[in-house]
Amino acid sequence: KLEAKALSGRLALNANYLKDFRIQVEASVDSPAVLGMFSKNIRLAGMRMDSSKVDIKAFDNKVDAGFRFKNDSTDNNRADILARLDLLEGKKTLISLLDGSGLSLEGERWRLSPAKISIADSSVIVDNFNIRNGLQEFSMAGEINRYEPDTLNFGLKDFDIAIFNLFLTKSFDFKGLFSGNGVISDLYRSPKVFFDITGDSVYVFHNEVGKLKLMSKWDDAGKQLNLLAKSNLNGTSNFTATGFYKPDSSYLSMNASLEDLTVSYFEPFLDDLISKSKGKLSGELYLQGPLDKLTLTGKDCRFKDFGFTVDFTQVPYTLEGPVELNERGIFFKNLPITDNYRGRGVVNGALTYNYFRDLAVNVKVDFNNLQALNTSERDNEYFYGSAFATGSIDIKGPLEKISMDIDVLSNANTAIHIPLSSSATASQTNLLTFVQPNVWIDPYDTLGFNKVDKSNPTQLDVKLRANVTPQAEIMIEINKSVGDVIKANGNGLINIDINPEKDIFDIFGDYHVNTGSYKFVLAGFAAKDFTLQPGGTINFNGDLEETTLNLDALY
């Protein structure tokens, strides 16, 4: 009789690991071989599974296997898979999914019906695979064969595509119930996919698509798969795409007609830069080329009332007018931009790409009396307020690392708040000191975190040069909580460097005061109102705490 046990606190390979892992094996000549494995936590391909257990019992060319895991924190995700493997002659294996198998995803229970899967050297045969959740159902049956003609059928019934949101790095929030049938044939030699699927109540990023029809049909003369995708929202088709795919050369050709298509569907691609998008896009799009070198071109493409809010400044803007699409990117030429106060500007430049890779922006915006800032202290504790300006902004770089070079002259209705002690520096007072407790972090939980992750937020590097005029009011908040604030109007050249990723906020320049006031608060109780005299200066020397004040005031 053979008995073996092994224990390990950690087993890791790159960013994958097992914690508190143990394995036990028992085997003898006249009894089944038994293998049991358990791990408290598993991280595999970015997925986390808690309390994972595998039980295997082997006897007479048969193997009974069970796999279980659950999410200990919420119990929303769990699995119970029970199967029997029969090792047959001719290197064939028959896998039978047993009754009681199923899994839960985000609290929804999916039941696996008993099914059989036969695996040989050159083929896989699926018999009656079915998974269902309430009225939702996905089924599959047929054969995949490396050398012989084959057919694999699949079907959908009220299948909610929201389940795919679990595996996406962007928050598209897909919804919709899809029903229909499809066939996959000649997968190894000349793959063909035929389908006729209809989606109902389809949504993308909280915006309704309506009904969506997806079809494909094999054209034997052209040796190609003809494709159709068409939307229907309240009796109107905003999107129709037709074309073909040639499996032999992996060549795709699609023509899409857009008629007032909602641009908000695409907001997740830029969700680190903009939000609250609205508006429409119309035109003709052409997608062509091998799958690894697809090119996108367009004709008569136009934005209609395309509104969005820039996250960094919290200012809403609207674009209206034509755009050009070619193989190198999306180009803007004197595209009008407006704010909510009739301020205007023009956009020139492009969003470029190389076969949909290496996305980068190179855009310049020239504007006149356009709202440039609309933030509160909650948005930026170092620098906030409302600003209207005339000038230009250059936006450049790959989408993961954007630089903004801003050169402006301040206009009326500008009020900027500059706290000399932000909440970040106010954790200490004369009476209390707040200490961050030491928290131990398991180093295995940080494996792979230094690798590039497509879901990482965009890094911003902002350089602002502002010619501040007396029309703008500057508020230096010495202690805002008690009202200890300097309000001033004057002029000066101010340079600001901002990089949120690196926690950089530096401000340089000399501000010359013309008029203003200062509410002096002593010990949080006694308050005196002073009038600032012309000629005083506020000198910004990088760190806000290094700011020097040279002011004359009368009480």
C-alpha positions in Angstrom: 0.0 0.0 0.0 1.2 3.5 -0.9 0.4 6.5 1.1 1.8 10.0 0.5 1.1 13.5 1.8 2.5 16.9 0.9 1.9 20.3 2.4 2.9 23.7 1.1 2.1 27.2 2.4 2.8 28.6 -1.1 3.3 27.3 -4.6 3.8 30.1 -7.3 4.6 30.4 -11.0 4.7 34.0 -12.3 1.5 35.6 -11.1 -0.3 32.3 -10.5 -0.2 30.7 -7.1 -1.8 28.3 -4.6 -1.9 29.0 -0.9 -2.2 26.5 1.9 -2.0 23.7 -0.5 -2.1 20.0 0.5 -2.3 16.8 -1.5 -2.8 13.2 -0.3 -2.5 10.0 -2.3 -3.5 6.4 -1.4 -3.1 3.4 -3.6 -2.8 -0.4 -3.3 -3.1 -3.4 -5.6 -6.6 -4.5 -4.6 -8.3 -1.1 -3.9 -9.0 2.1 -5.9 -6.3 4.7 -6.1 -7.5 7.9 -4.3 -6.1 11.4 -4.8 -7.3 14.5 -2.9 -6.1 18.1 -3.3 -7.1 21.2 -1.4 -6.1 24.8 -1.6 -7.4 27.7 0.5 -6.8 30.2 -2.3 -5.9 29.8 -5.9 -5.1 32.6 -8.3 -5.0 31.5 -11.9 -5.0 33.7 -15.0 -6.3 36.6 -13.0 -9.1 34.6 -11.4 -9.4 33.9 -7.7 -10.9 30.7 -6.3 -11.2 30.0 -2.6 -11.6 26.7 -0.8 -10.8 24.7 -3.9 -11.0 20.9 -3.7 -10.3 18.1 -6.2 -11.2 14.5 -5.4 -10.2 11.6 -7.8 -10.8 7.9 -7.4 -9.4 5.5 -10.1 -10.4 1.9 -10.6 -10.7 -0.6 -13.5 -9.9 2.0 -16.2 -12.5 4.4 -14.7 -11.9 7.6 -12.9 -14.4 9.5 -10.8 -13.6 13.1 -10.4 -15.0 16.0 -8.5 -14.0 19.7 -8.5 -15.4 22.3 -6.1 -14.6 25.8 -5.2 -16.4 28.8 -3.7 -15.7 32.4 -3.0 -15.4 32.6 0.7 -16.1 36.3 1.0 -19.4 36.5 -0.8 -20.3 33.0 -1.9 -21.5 34.5 -5.2 -19.1 32.4 -7.3 -18.8 28.7 -6.8 -18.6 25.5 -8.8 -19.5 21.8 -8.3 -18.4 19.7 -11.2 -18.8 15.9 -11.0 -17.6 13.6 -13.8 -16.6 10.1 -14.7 -13.8 9.3 -17.1 -13.8 5.9 -18.9 -10.5 5.0 -20.5 -11.5 3.0 -23.6 -9.5 1.0 -26.1 -7.9 2.8 -29.0 -6.7 5.7 -26.8 -10.3 7.0 -26.4 -11.6 8.7 -23.3 -15.3 9.1 -22.5 -16.2 11.9 -20.1 -19.6 11.8 -18.5 -20.8 14.9 -16.7 -22.9 13.7 -13.8 -26.2 15.0 -12.4 -25.7 17.6 -9.7 -23.0 19.5 -11.6 -23.3 23.3 -11.8 -21.7 26.6 -11.1 -22.7 30.0 -9.7 -21.6 33.3 -11.3 -22.4 36.5 -9.5 -25.0 34.7 -7.5 -26.8 33.1 -10.5 -26.9 29.3 -10.5 -26.2 27.5 -13.7 -27.1 23.8 -13.9 -25.1 21.4 -16.1 -27.3 18.6 -17.4 -25.8 15.1 -17.7 -23.8 14.9 -20.9 -21.1 12.8 -22.6 -17.9 14.0 -24.3 -15.8 11.4 -26.2 -12.2 12.3 -26.9 -9.9 10.5 -29.3 -6.6 11.3 -31.1 -8.3 13.0 -34.0 -11.9 13.8 -32.8 -14.1 15.2 -30.0 -17.7 14.1 -29.9 -20.2 16.1 -27.8 -23.5 14.5 -26.8 -26.2 16.6 -25.2 -24.1 19.3 -23.5 -26.6 21.7 -21.9 -26.2 24.5 -19.3 -29.2 26.5 -18.1 -30.2 29.2 -15.6 -34.0 29.7 -15.4 -35.2 30.4 -18.9 -31.6 30.9 -20.2 -30.0 28.0 -22.0 -26.9 27.1 -24.0 -26.7 23.7 -25.8 -24.1 22.0 -27.9 -23.9 18.6 -29.8 -21.9 17.2 -32.6 -18.3 16.4 -33.6 -15.0 18.1 -34.2 -12.7 15.9 -36.4 -9.1 16.6 -37.5 -9.4 14.5 -40.7 -13.0 13.8 -41.5 -16.0 16.2 -42.3 -17.5 17.4 -39.0 -20.3 19.4 -37.7 -20.8 21.0 -34.2 -24.2 22.5 -33.5 -25.0 25.0 -30.8 -28.1 26.8 -29.7 -29.0 29.8 -27.5 -32.3 30.5 -25.8 -32.9 33.8 -23.9 -29.2 33.8 -23.2 -28.2 37.0 -21.3 -24.9 38.3 -22.6 -24.4 40.2 -19.3 -22.4 37.1 -18.1 -19.5 38.2 -20.4 -19.0 41.4 -18.4 -17.3 39.3 -15.8 -14.4 38.7 -18.1 -13.9 42.1 -19.6 -11.4 44.7 -18.5 -13.6 47.6 -19.7 -17.0 48.3 -18.2 -19.2 47.9 -21.3 -22.1 46.6 -19.2 -23.5 44.4 -22.0 -27.1 43.3 -21.6 -29.5 41.4 -23.8 -31.3 38.1 -24.3 -30.1 36.2 -27.4 -31.7 33.3 -29.0 -30.9 31.3 -32.2 -28.8 28.5 -33.6 -25.4 28.0 -35.2 -23.2 25.4 -36.8 -19.4 25.1 -36.8 -17.9 22.8 -39.4 -14.4 21.8 -40.7 -12.8 23.5 -37.7 -9.3 22.1 -38.3 -9.2 22.3 -42.1 -11.4 25.2 -43.4 -13.4 26.5 -40.5 -16.9 27.8 -41.2 -19.4 29.3 -38.8 -23.1 29.6 -39.7 -25.4 31.3 -37.3 -28.8 33.0 -37.1 -29.1 34.8 -33.8 -31.4 37.5 -32.6 -30.8 39.7 -29.5 -33.7 41.4 -27.7 -33.5 44.3 -25.3 -29.8 44.8 -26.0 -27.9 47.5 -24.1 -24.3 48.6 -24.3 -22.9 50.9 -21.6 -26.4 51.7 -20.2 -27.6 52.8 -23.7 -30.3 50.9 -25.6 -29.4 49.2 -28.9 -32.8 47.5 -29.2 -33.0 44.4 -31.3 -29.8 43.0 -32.9 -29.8 40.5 -35.8 -26.7 38.5 -36.4 -26.5 36.2 -39.4 -23.9 34.3 -41.5 -24.3 32.1 -44.6 -21.7 30.1 -46.5 -21.1 31.1 -50.1 -19.5 28.0 -51.8 -18.7 29.8 -55.1 -16.8 32.5 -53.3 -15.5 30.3 -50.6 -16.5 32.9 -48.1 -18.8 33.4 -45.2 -21.3 36.2 -45.8 -22.1 38.2 -42.7 -24.9 40.5 -41.6 -25.4 42.6 -38.4 -28.4 44.9 -38.1 -29.9 46.8 -35.2 -33.5 47.9 -34.8 -34.4 50.6 -32.2 -38.0 51.7 -32.1 -38.4 50.8 -35.8 -35.2 52.5 -37.0 -32.0 50.8 -37.9 -29.1 52.9 -36.6 -26.5 50.3 -37.6 -26.3 47.9 -40.5 -23.2 46.0 -41.4 -22.7 43.5 -44.3 -19.6 41.8 -45.7 -17.8 38.5 -45.9 -15.0 36.5 -44.3 -12.6 34.2 -46.2 -11.4 31.5 -43.9 -8.5 30.3 -46.2 -6.8 33.7 -46.1 -8.3 35.0 -42.8 -9.6 38.1 -44.8 -12.5 40.2 -43.5 -14.4 42.8 -45.5 -17.3 44.7 -43.8 -19.3 47.8 -44.8 -21.2 49.5 -42.0 -23.9 52.2 -42.4 -24.4 54.4 -39.3 -27.4 56.6 -39.0 -27.5 58.6 -35.7 -25.7 55.8 -33.8 -25.3 56.6 -30.1 -21.6 57.5 -29.5 -22.0 56.5 -25.8 -21.6 52.8 -26.8 -17.9 53.5 -27.3 -17.2 55.6 -24.1 -15.5 52.7 -22.2 -12.6 52.9 -24.7 -11.9 56.4 -23.2 -13.3 56.0 -19.8 -10.1 57.2 -18.1 -10.4 60.5 -20.0 -14.1 61.4 -20.5 -17.5 60.5 -19.1 -21.2 61.5 -19.5 -21.0 61.2 -23.3 -24.1 61.7 -25.5 -24.8 62.5 -29.1 -24.9 60.7 -32.5 -22.5 59.5 -35.2 -23.5 59.0 -38.8 -21.6 57.9 -41.9 -20.2 54.9 -43.8 -17.4 52.7 -42.4 -15.3 50.2 -44.2 -13.3 47.5 -42.3 -11.0 45.4 -44.5 -7.9 43.3 -44.4 -6.4 40.2 -42.8 -7.5 39.8 -39.2 -4.1 40.8 -37.9 -3.9 43.9 -40.1 -7.4 45.3 -40.3 -7.8 48.8 -41.7 -10.8 51.2 -41.0 -11.8 53.9 -43.4 -14.9 56.1 -43.6 -17.0 58.3 -45.8 -19.2 61.2 -44.8 -18.7 60.6 -41.1 -20.1 63.3 -38.9 -20.7 64.0 -35.2 -24.1 65.3 -34.2 -24.3 67.0 -30.8 -21.5 64.8 -29.4 -21.3 65.9 -25.7 -18.8 64.7 -23.1 -17.2 65.7 -19.9 -13.4 65.8 -19.5 -12.8 64.0 -16.2 -9.7 66.0 -15.2 -11.4 69.4 -15.5 -15.1 68.3 -15.1 -16.0 70.6 -18.0 -18.7 69.5 -20.4 -18.1 70.1 -24.1 -19.9 69.5 -27.4 -18.4 68.6 -30.8 -20.4 69.1 -34.0 -19.2 68.4 -37.5 -17.4 66.1 -39.9 -14.5 63.8 -39.1 -12.2 61.9 -41.4 -11.3 58.2 -41.0 -8.5 56.6 -42.9 -6.0 53.7 -42.4 -3.9 55.8 -40.0 -6.7 57.0 -37.6 -9.5 59.5 -36.9 -8.7 63.0 -38.0 -10.2 66.4 -37.0 -9.9 69.5 -39.1 -11.3 72.7 -37.6 -13.9 70.7 -35.8 -16.1 73.2 -33.7 -16.2 72.7 -29.9 -18.4 74.6 -27.5 -19.1 74.8 -23.8 -22.4 75.4 -22.0 -21.8 79.2 -21.9 -21.3 79.8 -25.7 -17.6 79.7 -25.5 -16.1 78.4 -28.7 -13.0 76.7 -30.1 -11.7 74.5 -32.9 -10.1 71.0 -32.7 -7.3 69.9 -35.0 -5.4 66.7 -35.0 -6.0 63.0 -34.8 -6.5 59.8 -32.8 -4.0 57.5 -34.5 -3.5 53.8 -34.5 -1.5 51.1 -36.3 -3.9 48.3 -37.2 -5.9 49.1 -34.1 -2.8 48.9 -32.0 -0.6 51.6 -30.4 -3.5 54.0 -30.0 -2.2 57.6 -29.5 -3.7 61.1 -29.5 -2.2 64.2 -31.1 -4.7 67.0 -30.9 -4.6 70.8 -30.5 -7.6 72.9 -29.3 -7.6 76.6 -29.9 -10.4 78.4 -28.0 -11.8 81.8 -27.0 -13.5 82.4 -23.6 -14.1 78.7 -23.2 -14.8 77.1 -19.8 -11.5 75.4 -18.8 -12.2 74.3 -15.2 -15.3 73.2 -13.3 -14.0 71.3 -10.3 -14.7 71.2 -6.5 -12.4 70.4 -3.6 -13.6 66.8 -3.9 -12.2 66.6 -7.4 -8.8 68.1 -6.6 -7.8 69.1 -3.1 -4.8 71.1 -4.4 -6.4 73.3 -7.0 -10.0 73.8 -7.9 -12.7 76.2 -9.0 -14.2 77.6 -12.1 -12.2 79.1 -15.0 -12.8 80.7 -18.4 -9.9 81.2 -20.6 -8.6 82.1 -24.1 -5.6 80.1 -25.5 -4.7 76.6 -26.6 -4.1 73.1 -25.4 -2.0 70.4 -26.9 -2.9 66.8 -26.0 -0.3 64.2 -27.1 0.8 60.7 -26.3 -0.4 57.1 -26.2 -3.7 56.6 -24.4 -1.9 55.1 -21.4 0.2 58.2 -20.9 -1.2 61.5 -22.0 0.6 64.8 -21.8 -1.4 68.1 -21.8 0.4 71.4 -22.6 -1.9 74.3 -21.8 -1.3 78.0 -22.5 -4.1 80.4 -21.5 -5.1 83.9 -20.6 -7.8 84.1 -17.9 -11.2 85.7 -18.6 -14.0 87.0 -16.5 -16.0 84.7 -14.2 -12.8 82.9 -13.2 -12.5 81.9 -9.5 -9.6 79.7 -8.4 -9.2 78.1 -5.0 -5.6 77.2 -3.8 -5.6 75.6 -0.4 -2.2 76.1 1.4 -3.1 73.1 3.6 -5.0 70.4 1.8 -6.6 67.4 3.5 -3.4 65.5 2.6 -1.3 67.8 4.8 -4.0 68.4 7.4 -3.6 65.0 9.1 -1.5 66.7 11.7 -2.5 69.5 14.1 -1.0 71.0 17.2 -3.2 68.7 19.3 -3.4 65.4 17.4 -1.2 63.3 15.1 -2.9 60.6 13.0 -0.8 57.6 12.4 -1.5 55.1 9.6 -1.4 51.6 11.1 1.1 49.1 9.7 -0.8 46.5 7.6 1.0 43.3 6.5 0.5 42.5 2.8 1.1 39.0 1.5 3.8 39.4 -1.2 2.1 36.7 -3.3 -1.0 39.0 -3.6 1.2 41.5 -5.5 2.7 39.1 -7.9 2.5 40.4 -11.5 1.2 43.8 -10.3 4.2 45.6 -11.9 3.4 44.2 -15.3 1.5 46.3 -17.8 -2.2 45.9 -17.3 -4.6 47.1 -20.1 -7.1 48.1 -17.4 -4.7 50.5 -15.6 -5.9 54.1 -15.6 -4.4 56.6 -18.0 -1.5 58.6 -16.7 -1.7 62.3 -17.1 1.1 64.8 -17.2 -0.2 68.4 -17.2 1.8 71.6 -17.7 -0.2 74.8 -17.4 1.0 78.3 -18.2 -1.5 80.9 -17.2 -1.4 84.6 -17.7 -3.7 85.6 -14.9 -5.6 88.9 -15.3 -7.5 91.1 -12.8 -10.7 89.6 -14.1 -9.9 86.4 -12.3 -10.3 86.0 -8.5 -7.7 84.0 -6.7 -8.5 82.6 -3.2 -5.7 81.4 -1.0 -7.2 79.2 1.6 -4.9 79.4 4.7 -7.5 77.5 6.8 -10.8 77.2 5.0 -12.5 75.3 7.8 -12.5 78.5 9.9 -12.8 81.0 7.0 -9.1 82.1 7.1 -9.0 83.0 3.3 -7.3 85.6 1.2 -9.3 86.8 -1.9 -7.3 88.7 -4.5 -7.6 90.2 -7.9 -4.4 91.0 -9.8 -2.1 89.7 -12.5 0.9 87.4 -12.9 2.4 84.5 -14.9 1.7 81.2 -13.1 3.1 77.8 -14.1 1.6 74.6 -12.8 2.9 71.0 -13.2 0.5 68.2 -12.3 1.0 64.5 -12.4 -1.6 62.6 -10.3 0.1 59.3 -10.8 3.3 60.6 -9.3 1.4 62.8 -6.7 3.0 65.9 -8.2 1.4 69.3 -7.9 3.9 72.1 -8.2 3.1 75.8 -8.8 5.6 78.5 -9.7 5.3 82.3 -10.4 4.7 85.7 -8.9 1.1 87.1 -8.5 0.8 90.8 -8.0 -2.2 91.9 -6.0 -4.4 94.9 -7.2 -7.4 94.5 -4.8 -8.7 92.0 -2.4 -9.6 91.1 1.1 -8.4 88.9 3.9 -10.5 87.4 6.7 -8.0 86.8 9.6 -9.3 84.2 12.1 -7.4 83.9 15.4 -7.5 80.5 17.1 -10.7 79.7 15.2 -12.8 82.3 17.1 -11.9 86.0 16.7 -12.2 87.2 13.1 -11.0 90.4 11.5 -11.7 91.6 7.9 -8.8 93.3 6.2 -8.6 95.1 2.8 -5.6 94.3 0.7 -3.6 97.2 -0.6 -2.2 97.3 -4.2 1.4 96.2 -4.7 1.4 93.1 -2.6 2.7 89.8 -4.0 2.1 86.1 -3.6 5.1 84.1 -4.6 4.6 80.4 -5.5 7.8 78.4 -5.1 6.8 74.8 -6.1 5.3 73.1 -3.1 2.2 75.0 -1.9 3.6 75.0 1.7 6.6 77.0 0.3 4.3 79.8 -0.8 5.4 83.2 0.5 3.0 86.1 1.1 4.1 89.8 1.0 0.9 91.7 1.5 -0.2 95.1 3.0 -3.7 95.2 4.5 -5.9 97.7 6.3 -8.4 97.0 9.0 
